[in-house]
Amino acid sequence: MPIRPEGRRPFLKFPVPAIVNTLIVEDELPSLERLKGQLGAFPQIRVMGEARDGEGAVAAINKLKPDLVFLDIELPEFNGFEVLNRISGMPMVVFVTAFNEYAVKAFEENAVDYLLKPTSGQRLQKCIDRILKERQKLEPELIADLRNLLQEPKRQTTNLLPVKCGDEVRFIPAGEVYYFQAEGKCVYLATHNRRHLYDATLKEIETKVEPERFARISKSAIVAIDKIEKLSRWFQGSYLAVMADENKTELKTGRAYLPALRQRLRF
């Protein structure tokens, strides 16, 4: 008898075609490119499109009608759960998230599986195997995974951030970090007078750094609150955060992040 906790909707059954047309919904380019590259190792998976926010996800799913969607939960406009409430037909869904507390709700929304960032090749292999074998139901091993995840702390912050410098790995105290910035496929960690390549996405960084010390100000930047020298008005009500580093770096705030920043800094 299939396992179905009381109150949850039954999992949908999908006939899985030989080629699984797949859509990736992810707002951070490095994460999107990483997952797309990993999926390239599976000949049965055909990535037919991508979306970067909730509104674009709904439009792409309704238009392309993919068999499978890798769906980030935290998205601009509206989140992954709200995306599912707005689409006309239900594909197979694999939620992708950096936040463990979303795992149970993911299964309540008929997800085939979930992936925690950063996704390992071995975990993705297990996920694809489940899809191709039509194992779209809660299984004891998956319930055990969920139980273990929910027992973990929701946030494990770190005060030392590793960066590669040639053949060395240096550890930079979080108190010396001025900002993190995404540029194309790269993310940089900046100190007072230097920028380092940093091997993580901004979304992953948000789960590692202290929320009291750092704030997300746009899709491409996380800043240390105490390293902001001033805010200068910019275009259409946005601001430039002028950092107190050697170069007085200017980072544009995003409209979606401005209300939280206003509340945080009381301006």
WOMO-V248240 format. One record per residue. N is the residue number from 1. RES is the residue in three letters. D_LAST is the distance of its C-alpha to the last C-alpha in Angstrom with 1 decimal. Layout:
n	res	d_last
N	RES	D_LAST
N	RES	D_LAST
//
This chain:
n	res	d_last
1	MET	57.7
2	PRO	54.1
3	ILE	51.4
4	ARG	49.0
5	PRO	47.0
6	GLU	47.1
7	GLY	44.6
8	ARG	43.9
9	ARG	45.0
10	PRO	47.9
11	PHE	47.3
12	LEU	48.3
13	LYS	51.3
14	PHE	51.1
15	PRO	54.1
16	VAL	53.0
17	PRO	54.3
18	ALA	55.8
19	ILE	52.8
20	VAL	49.4
21	ASN	47.2
22	THR	43.7
23	LEU	40.1
24	ILE	37.2
25	VAL	33.8
26	GLU	31.2
27	ASP	27.8
28	GLU	28.1
29	LEU	30.8
30	PRO	32.1
31	SER	32.7
32	LEU	34.3
33	GLU	36.6
34	ARG	37.6
35	LEU	38.6
36	LYS	40.4
37	GLY	42.3
38	GLN	43.3
39	LEU	44.5
40	GLY	46.7
41	ALA	49.0
42	PHE	50.0
43	PRO	52.4
44	GLN	52.1
45	ILE	48.4
46	ARG	47.6
47	VAL	44.0
48	MET	44.0
49	GLY	40.3
50	GLU	36.7
51	ALA	33.3
52	ARG	29.8
53	ASP	27.9
54	GLY	28.8
55	GLU	29.8
56	GLY	31.8
57	ALA	33.5
58	VAL	34.7
59	ALA	36.1
60	ALA	37.8
61	ILE	39.4
62	ASN	40.7
63	LYS	42.1
64	LEU	43.5
65	LYS	44.5
66	PRO	44.4
67	ASP	46.5
68	LEU	43.8
69	VAL	40.0
70	PHE	38.1
71	LEU	34.8
72	ASP	31.6
73	ILE	29.8
74	GLU	26.2
75	LEU	25.7
76	PRO	23.2
77	GLU	23.8
78	PHE	25.7
79	ASN	27.4
80	GLY	31.0
81	PHE	32.2
82	GLU	30.9
83	VAL	32.7
84	LEU	35.9
85	ASN	35.5
86	ARG	35.3
87	ILE	38.2
88	SER	41.8
89	GLY	43.7
90	MET	43.2
91	PRO	43.8
92	MET	44.2
93	VAL	40.8
94	VAL	39.8
95	PHE	36.3
96	VAL	34.6
97	THR	31.8
98	ALA	30.4
99	PHE	29.8
100	ASN	33.0
101	GLU	31.9
102	TYR	32.3
103	ALA	36.0
104	VAL	37.6
105	LYS	35.7
106	ALA	36.8
107	PHE	40.4
108	GLU	39.9
109	GLU	38.9
110	ASN	42.2
111	ALA	41.1
112	VAL	44.1
113	ASP	42.3
114	TYR	39.0
115	LEU	38.1
116	LEU	35.7
117	LYS	34.0
118	PRO	35.2
119	THR	38.4
120	SER	41.7
121	GLY	44.7
122	GLN	46.8
123	ARG	44.4
124	LEU	44.1
125	GLN	48.0
126	LYS	48.2
127	CYS	45.8
128	ILE	47.9
129	ASP	51.1
130	ARG	49.9
131	ILE	49.1
132	LEU	52.4
133	LYS	54.4
134	GLU	52.9
135	ARG	51.7
136	GLN	49.0
137	LYS	49.2
138	LEU	47.9
139	GLU	50.3
140	PRO	50.8
141	GLU	49.6
142	LEU	46.3
143	ILE	45.8
144	ALA	46.4
145	ASP	43.8
146	LEU	41.2
147	ARG	42.2
148	ASN	41.7
149	LEU	38.3
150	LEU	37.0
151	GLN	38.4
152	GLU	36.2
153	PRO	32.9
154	LYS	30.0
155	ARG	28.2
156	GLN	30.0
157	THR	27.7
158	THR	29.2
159	ASN	28.6
160	LEU	31.0
161	LEU	30.6
162	PRO	33.9
163	VAL	34.2
164	LYS	37.5
165	CYS	38.8
166	GLY	42.2
167	ASP	44.5
168	GLU	42.1
169	VAL	39.2
170	ARG	36.7
171	PHE	34.2
172	ILE	30.8
173	PRO	28.8
174	ALA	25.5
175	GLY	24.0
176	GLU	25.2
177	VAL	23.5
178	TYR	20.7
179	TYR	20.5
180	PHE	22.8
181	GLN	23.4
182	ALA	25.9
183	GLU	28.1
184	GLY	30.9
185	LYS	32.8
186	CYS	31.5
187	VAL	28.6
188	TYR	27.9
189	LEU	26.6
190	ALA	25.3
191	THR	25.7
192	HIS	25.2
193	ASN	28.1
194	ARG	29.5
195	ARG	29.0
196	HIS	31.2
197	LEU	32.3
198	TYR	31.2
199	ASP	33.3
200	ALA	30.9
201	THR	28.7
202	LEU	24.9
203	LYS	25.6
204	GLU	28.0
205	ILE	25.8
206	GLU	23.1
207	THR	25.9
208	LYS	26.9
209	VAL	23.8
210	GLU	22.0
211	PRO	19.0
212	GLU	17.4
213	ARG	17.7
214	PHE	17.2
215	ALA	15.0
216	ARG	16.4
217	ILE	14.3
218	SER	17.3
219	LYS	21.0
220	SER	21.9
221	ALA	19.6
222	ILE	18.6
223	VAL	16.8
224	ALA	16.9
225	ILE	13.5
226	ASP	15.0
227	LYS	16.5
228	ILE	13.4
229	GLU	14.0
230	LYS	11.3
231	LEU	9.6
232	SER	11.7
233	ARG	11.9
234	TRP	14.8
235	PHE	17.2
236	GLN	16.6
237	GLY	12.9
238	SER	12.7
239	TYR	11.5
240	LEU	13.6
241	ALA	12.9
242	VAL	15.2
243	MET	16.9
244	ALA	18.6
245	ASP	22.0
246	GLU	25.0
247	ASN	24.5
248	LYS	20.7
249	THR	20.6
250	GLU	18.2
251	LEU	17.3
252	LYS	16.2
253	THR	13.8
254	GLY	15.7
255	ARG	14.8
256	ALA	16.1
257	TYR	13.8
258	LEU	10.5
259	PRO	9.9
260	ALA	10.7
261	LEU	8.6
262	ARG	5.3
263	GLN	7.2
264	ARG	8.4
265	LEU	5.8
266	ARG	3.8
267	PHE	0.0
//
